[in-house]
Amino acid sequence: MATTFENVRLAAYDEQGKIKDSPDAAFKLDIAENSSCLTVNFVNDNAQSKPIKIGKDTELARVGNCCLVITNDSTSVLLTFPSIHMMRAFRQKVTKLEEGMKSVFTERTEEASAVQYFQFYGYLSQQQNMMQDYIRTSTYQRAMLANLTDFHDKVVLDVGAGSGILSFFAIQAGAKKVYAIEASSMAQHCEVISFEYIALCFVNEI
């Protein structure tokens, strides 16, 4: 989908804020959009200018009533629109892009596939099968205990912790603190098991 804005003037600035290009002509702005950025093309039969991209890291700032400054890295372009209404329409187009940007996970993963993934790892039976794979589990444990200097007094982040078995191995290796993060329902199962274990230890001490 393309959007056009007529009679827009521009000036390009370098990293020191000095004008490096200021064509003495008005341009037609053709905006092509995709899922990750806008590409702004400047069209004029008598003058040329390089297109600019507007993405999630692009900075925009309003100047006066009819101007916008677009900055990518160290280069800035000042766009002067013929009216405040046209400037606002351009800004709204950019805002719509920013709000509609998808995360990398959403772009690369179908919704049904994501649901199935978390359902699969949320089953206790699946976690049990993985933990009963002795070769796999013991290899992880040996690797961590053989590298104690990497864990001793360190803060460990275990993302996708599942049953939390690797978090326990990190504690065995001397980690000062372990944060286990799990998005599936397995997190609730682990919480229940942990509370039951703590309660059992408390009863035994009494």
GIBEL-V871412 format. One record per pair of residues at least 4 apart in sequence whose ideal C-beta (glycine too) atoms are under 6 Angstrom apart, sorted by sequence separation. I is the first residue (numbers start at 0). J is the second residue. D is the distance in whole Angstrom. If there is no record, write none. Layout:
BEGIN
I&J&D + I&J&D
END
This chain:
BEGIN
12&16&6 + 13&17&5 + 53&57&5 + 62&66&4 + 101&105&4 + 104&108&6 + 108&112&5 + 117&121&6 + 132&136&6 + 133&137&6 + 141&145&6 + 147&151&5 + 170&174&6 + 181&185&5 + 32&37&5 + 70&75&4 + 80&85&4 + 101&106&5 + 108&113&5 + 169&174&4 + 181&186&4 + 12&18&6 + 13&19&5 + 61&67&6 + 62&68&6 + 80&86&4 + 119&125&6 + 130&136&6 + 160&166&6 + 30&37&6 + 31&38&5 + 41&48&4 + 68&75&5 + 69&76&5 + 170&177&6 + 10&18&6 + 11&19&5 + 59&67&6 + 60&68&5 + 157&165&6 + 169&177&5 + 11&20&4 + 30&39&5 + 68&77&5 + 157&166&5 + 40&50&5 + 59&69&6 + 10&21&4 + 28&39&6 + 29&40&4 + 39&50&6 + 67&78&5 + 166&177&5 + 38&50&6 + 39&51&5 + 58&70&4 + 29&42&6 + 66&79&5 + 166&179&4 + 38&52&6 + 57&71&6 + 65&79&6 + 155&169&4 + 26&41&4 + 27&42&4 + 65&80&5 + 36&52&5 + 37&53&4 + 163&179&5 + 8&25&5 + 26&43&5 + 36&54&4 + 65&83&5 + 6&25&4 + 7&26&5 + 24&43&5 + 64&83&5 + 150&169&6 + 155&174&5 + 160&179&4 + 7&28&5 + 24&45&6 + 65&86&5 + 153&174&6 + 154&175&6 + 160&181&5 + 5&27&5 + 24&46&4 + 150&172&4 + 151&173&4 + 154&176&5 + 155&177&5 + 156&178&5 + 157&179&5 + 158&180&5 + 150&173&5 + 152&175&5 + 4&28&4 + 22&46&4 + 150&174&5 + 161&185&6 + 51&76&6 + 143&168&5 + 147&172&5 + 3&29&5 + 147&173&6 + 163&189&5 + 1&29&6 + 2&30&4 + 140&168&5 + 144&172&6 + 143&172&5 + 1&31&5 + 0&32&6 + 130&164&6 + 126&161&6 + 126&162&4 + 53&93&6 + 55&100&6 + 14&73&4 + 37&96&6 + 121&183&4 + 12&75&4 + 120&183&5 + 121&184&4 + 121&185&5 + 11&76&5 + 117&182&6 + 117&183&4 + 9&76&6 + 10&77&5 + 9&78&6 + 7&78&6 + 8&79&4 + 7&80&6 + 6&81&5 + 4&85&6 + 4&89&6 + 2&92&6
END
